[in-house]
Amino acid sequence: MQSIQIQKLTRENFAAFGEVISCHEQDFFHINDAHTERYHALVETEISGNAKAGISIFRNIKATSLPVKISLLERHPQGSQAFIPMQGQAFLVVVAKALNPQQPDLNQIYAFITDGNQGVNYRAGTWHHPLLSFEAPSTFAVVDRIGDGHNCDVYHFSEIQIT
């Protein structure tokens, strides 16, 4: 069985898949009579077709423990998808490069662990595993495409272990 090693999530090592959402080392400006630091437009939402950006809440009710075995990846070809932890919890991010237009490259799967203060924005078309959090329940704000047309491809494969 193939095994994937978890890496610390950084802007540099996640750049091929999307953006890290974090205030760390980001510029800001003051608003609200200097009571608030605004970290403006950290990522941009991608949306194709007859759609708009929506904000949802995902509550993960099953905790993940390591090692974890995965057997599917999904992608959203018509829009980006951002996950932002609402309780300061770390979570596992699993992504893959594309082998061709229809499937992920199972030899190029990457796993990252967030620090609890980071979110991620998967670019449109990025193969990724559904949400894996270490605590349950855990709550995430999700920004993604809401609209017409097919926007979720799922690819199943033999189990791969994340350690």
N, C-alpha and C positions, 0 to 999 in steps of 0.2 A: 504494500500500500504506500502510495506517495505521501510524504509528510511535508508540510509547509511550516516554516519557522515564523513566529510573530516578531514584527519590528515595531519600534517606537514610531508613532505617527508624526511626521514633519511635513512642512510645506514642500520641501525638495523631493522627498521620496514618494509623495502622493501626487505630484504634479501631472503625471501621465494619465491620471484617472479623474481628477477634479481638483477642488480646492479644500483646504482646511479652514474651518470657520473658527477664528480665535482672535482675541484682542492682543495676544502676545506679539510684541515687536511690530505693531501696526500703528499708523498715524491716526490721530483723532483730533476733533475740535470740540470746544465747549459749547453747550447749549443750555437753555433754561436758567439763565442768569448764573452761569458757570457752576451749576449743581450737577451737571451731567456731562460725561465724556461720550461723544458720538463717534463710533467707529463705523464710518459711512461706507456703504456699498462694498462690503468685504468680498462678496461673490455676486455674480449675475445669474439670474434664473434663465434657463433656455426653454423656449416654448415654441412648438411648431403646430401648424394647423389651426382649426377653429377651437381655441382653448384660451385659458387664462391661468395665472398663478393662483394656487390655493394654499391655505395653511390648515393643516390637520394636526391632530394629536394622536400618536400611536402609543398605546400602553402595552409594553411587553410583559406578558404574564408568566413566562417560563424563563428561568435563569439558565445561562450557559455556563458550563464548567469546562476546564481544560484537562486533557485534550478534548477537542470536539471533532466529530466527523461530519463532513458536508458531502452532499450528493447532488446539489443543484446550484445554479447561478441564474440570475435574472438580469434583464436590462430594460430600459425605458427609452425606445428610439426617438420619441417625439418630445422629450423634455428632460431637464435635469431633475435631480431629487436630492434635497438637503435633509439631513438628520441633525437635530440640535438637542442635546440632553437637557432636560428641565430640572434635574435633581443633582447635577454635578457628578454623575456617575460615569465611570469609564465604560467603554464598550469596544467590541471587536469589529473591525472593518476588514472584509475579505473582498478582493477585486481580482479581475483577470484582464489581460490584454486580449484582443480579438485575434482568432486564428484566421478567420475569413468573415465575410459579411453575415454569416448565419450562426457562428458558434464561437465560444471562447477558446483560447489556447490553454489547455489544461496543464501545460508545462510552464506557463507563466502566470501562476496564481500568486498573489501577495496577500499577507495578513498584517494588519497594523492594530496596535492598541492605542486608544485615545487616553488622555490624561484626566478626563472628567470635565475639563473646561474647553474641550474642542468639539466641534461638530464637523461634519463633512458634507460636501456638495458633489455628488456624482454627476459628471457631465452626461449629457444625452448620449445614449448608446453604450455607456460603460457597464460591462458585466460585473455584477456584485452579488454577494449573498444577502438574503434578507437579514433584518436586524438581529444581532446577537449581543445581548447585554448580560452582565454578570450578576445583576441584582433583579429581583422580581418582587413586586411589580416595579417597573421603571417607565418613566414617561418621557416622550420625545416630541418636540415640535417638528413637523415635517412640512417642507415647502416643495410642492411639485405641481405638475401640469394636471389641470382638471378640464376635461373637454371631450370632444368627439373623437372617435377612431381608436384603433388598437394601439396600446402603448405599454404592453408588458410581454416580453418574450422570456420563456423559461427553458433552460437547458439542463437535462438530467444526465448524470454520469456515475460511474462506480465511485464508491466512497474515497475521500481524501481526508487525511487527518491533519488538523491544525494543532501545533504544540507551542 
